[in-house]
């Protein structure tokens, strides 16, 4: 064959390579747009929580009103996630992504200029509504855009990596911005949100819309049920026998039971029950609840401990979380290769075991514990365990889905995460406060009291992770098609 004969083949090969390169670059941009939304979700909650003392003094807010700055967001976000996920399936995920972020931007402006507590609380609720529609759309667009297998695994690795980094970034940003003005913690969302919307309009393509009507009854029951349960859990620290805790949780459970019954008869349910008909997927959802409870409760306790017991300022406390974020970043990046080499099940089990070891380590906290002997090691274990477990669980939940169910599955996934977060924070902080009060009657040393509260509370995290390990061992199995791939 002459060189002249090989020229057309060479040109065709070059054109194919260029096309593939353009496709990969576009996918990278799309992934960057999608995960920016998740970064905003992760940053937003923490950056505002750090600013709460300054917000209280700036607007002269009472304690109960200040609590609603957190609760209004949590209730709106947690309560509407199922509806937001289904809306993406029916109305288009790109549309819900953009509309949700636009509402977040508007609410952030309102929060930044709020002259009183009423408008500020309303702004936080609107932020929760916006993220409840944008966040499930973002996750489901990953499932719809990236092919099931190594490509989606890498995308979910980035998604998990950004989530972990965003939590730490929120603490650091909160410390920096609050020193300038608490209003900046709201305004910071505006340029990021606007830029993300502009890029989404240019680069994101609308996903297939699926025919159907909104299940109005299911939407109302699921929203009210989730709101009641989350509200009750946020008051767990007031006492588990108190009416403000018991009544909302009981009402919420009744409403969720009615929701399940309604979904059985609905033609186009908000949450198709077939998502939970697969025991593997149902086990993955339950494992998510348990791991989120362990992670969120431990995270809050560590934030309190390094500030109250170790004397770190809010800014230094945020920087102290950087090792965890760095490990989570590196492990999430390596997760696709680890899954390809060792298998999804082994990687999941390793992640859960690392999280359990981290909780067990923290049970040894005592009055002489310092950052390097008792906090840094658990941070490393927690960051590595979170990445390994969450990437594999995301794959299990989103793998093998019909396109019409991706939004609903994503909304349910994030609703279970929010439920686990509320459960973990409520239980661990309640035990923490009770253990501190009990120890205070026996000891006058502040360091000993705080250490006893920490070591007692994280026993609950050990139990959560142990239960997650059992489910991962016996329920969450790798589908046969994943093994073949």
JOBELNOR-V262541 format. One line per field, one symbol per residue. ss: DSSP state (@ for helix, = for strand, . for the rest). A space follows every 50 residues. Layout:
BEGIN
ss = ???
END
This chain:
BEGIN
ss = ..@@@@@@@@@@@@@@@@@@@@@@@@@@@@@@@@@@@@@@@@@@@@@@@@ @@@@@@@@@...@@@@@@@@@@@@@@@@@@@@@@@@@@@@@.@@@@@@@@ @@@@@@@@@@@@@...@@@@@@@@@@@@@@@@@@@@@@@@@@@@@....@ @@@@@@@@@@@@@@@@@@@@@@@@@@@@@@...@@@@@@@@@@@@@@@@@ @@@............@@@@@@@@@@@@@@@@@@@.@@@....@@@@@@@@ @@@@@@@@@@@@@@@........@@@@.@@@@@@@@@@@@@@@@@@@@@@ @@@@@@@@.....@@@@@@@.@@@@@@@@@@@@@@@@@@@@@.@@@@@@@ @@@@@@@@@@@@........@@@@@@@@@@@@@@@@@@@@@@@@@@@@.. ..@@@@@@@@@@@@@@@@@@@@@@@@@@@@@@@@@@@@@@.....@@@@@ @@@@@@@@@@@@@@@@@@@@@@@@.....@@@@@.
END
